Every structure is written in structure tokens, then in C-alpha cells.
Amino acid sequence: MGAAFESVLGTRSCSVSRLVLASLLVNLPFAVQPMQNALAAIPASVRDAARCCGLSPAAAIRRIELPLALPGIARPRY
């Protein structure tokens, strides 16, 4: 069966790089959802305070929001 795919497509159908890419695409929603939930749990007042202190949006994300959301992003899920 693999030889048939190879003759039609001109390349190996089940290369390791393609399997890794497919695995990443399938599992991406399972990684994004916890990150989104962790960032959404940060109160708006924290973002307002960062803006009030003169931080740019990128600096506020890097210095305030990511450290606050890190426990929700990096904790293991069983």
C-alpha cells in the first residue's frame, strides 16, 4: 500500500516529519484552550493597571500577564 502512495504522490506517505506535523496539528487545540483560559482568568483591572503604569501591550503581556498565567499554562493535566 505504501508503494502505491509513493508512486502516486512521488514521495513517502508516512515520513516521520509528516507524522510529527500531523500530531502537532491534531493536538494544538488541546494546548491552546488551557492557555486561553489562563489568560482570560486575569482580571481586567490588572491590564488597566499595567496600561496606567505606561507599559506597552507587549511589555504588559511579557512582564505581567504571562507570569500570572504561567501556572495555568504549565501545570500538568492528567
C-alpha positions as CSV (number, residue, x, y, z in Angstrom):
1,M,0.0,0.0,0.0
2,G,2.9,2.4,0.8
3,A,4.4,1.8,-2.6
4,A,1.1,2.8,-4.3
5,F,1.0,6.1,-2.4
6,E,4.7,6.7,-3.2
7,S,4.1,6.1,-6.9
8,V,1.1,8.5,-7.0
9,L,2.4,11.2,-4.7
10,G,6.1,10.9,-5.7
11,T,7.1,10.9,-2.0
12,R,6.9,8.7,1.1
13,S,3.4,9.0,2.6
14,C,4.4,8.3,6.2
15,S,7.6,10.1,6.8
16,V,8.5,11.0,10.4
17,S,8.3,14.7,9.8
18,R,4.8,14.4,8.4
19,L,3.7,12.3,11.4
20,V,5.1,14.9,13.8
21,L,3.3,17.7,11.8
22,A,0.0,15.8,11.9
23,S,0.3,15.2,15.6
24,L,1.0,18.8,16.3
25,L,-2.0,19.9,14.2
26,V,-4.3,17.5,15.9
27,N,-3.2,18.3,19.4
28,L,-2.9,22.1,19.0
29,P,-6.5,22.8,20.3
30,F,-5.7,20.9,23.5
31,A,-2.8,23.2,24.1
32,V,-4.4,26.4,23.1
33,Q,-7.6,26.1,25.2
34,P,-5.8,26.0,28.6
35,M,-3.6,28.9,27.6
36,Q,-6.7,30.9,26.6
37,N,-8.5,30.0,29.8
38,A,-5.5,31.0,31.9
39,L,-5.1,34.4,30.2
40,A,-8.9,35.0,30.4
41,A,-8.8,34.5,34.2
42,I,-6.6,37.6,34.6
43,P,-8.8,40.5,35.8
44,A,-9.2,43.5,33.6
45,S,-8.1,45.7,36.4
46,V,-4.6,44.2,36.2
47,R,-4.4,45.1,32.5
48,D,-5.7,48.6,33.2
49,A,-3.0,49.0,35.9
50,A,-0.3,47.9,33.5
51,R,-1.5,50.5,31.0
52,C,-1.7,53.1,33.7
53,C,1.9,52.5,34.6
54,G,2.9,53.1,31.0
55,L,3.6,49.6,29.8
56,S,3.1,48.9,26.2
57,P,0.7,46.0,25.4
58,A,3.7,43.7,24.5
59,A,5.5,44.6,27.7
60,A,2.3,44.1,29.8
61,I,1.9,40.6,28.3
62,R,5.6,39.7,28.8
63,R,6.1,41.2,32.3
64,I,2.6,40.8,33.9
65,E,0.1,38.6,32.1
66,L,2.4,35.6,31.2
67,P,3.8,35.3,34.7
68,L,0.3,35.4,36.2
69,A,-1.0,32.9,33.6
70,L,2.0,30.5,33.8
71,P,0.6,28.2,36.5
72,G,-2.5,27.7,34.4
73,I,-0.5,27.1,31.2
74,A,2.4,24.9,32.5
75,R,0.7,22.7,35.0
76,P,0.4,19.1,34.0
77,R,-3.0,17.7,33.1
78,Y,-3.7,14.1,33.8
